[in-house]
C-alpha cells in the first residue's frame, strides 16, 4: 500500500515528507486512510498513474494539444477553462509572479494609487 497515489498525492517509500509537520490525526489519515482510497474509483496507484502519463507522452492515448486527460480517458475540461477572459487573467498573473525572476524584464506596477488607476 505504500506505493499509492491517493487523491492527488503520491505516497512513496512509506514516508510522506509533506506530512512531517502535520498533526497526528492528519499523519494517520495520510499514512493509513489515503492509501486505502486507491482501492476505490477516487484514486489511482502510483504505478497506474505513471503508466497513464507515459501513454499520453508516448502518444498511445491520442489527445490533442491542450486536452484534459483523466487517467487514460480524454475528457472535456470544465467550462471555465474555455473562458478567454479567465485565460487572459491567468496569463497576466503568471507574468506578474514570474517577472522578478526573468532576466532583462523590467517590472512595471499595474496600479499607481489606491484608487486603482493604471499608469499611462
Secondary structure, DSSP 8 states (H G I E B T S, - for coil): --SEEETTEEE-TT--GGGTTS-HHHHHIIIIIGGGGGGSTT-EEHHHHHHHHHHHHHTSS---TT-EEETTEEE---GGGG-HHHHHHHHHHHHHHHGGGSTT-----S-SSTT-----
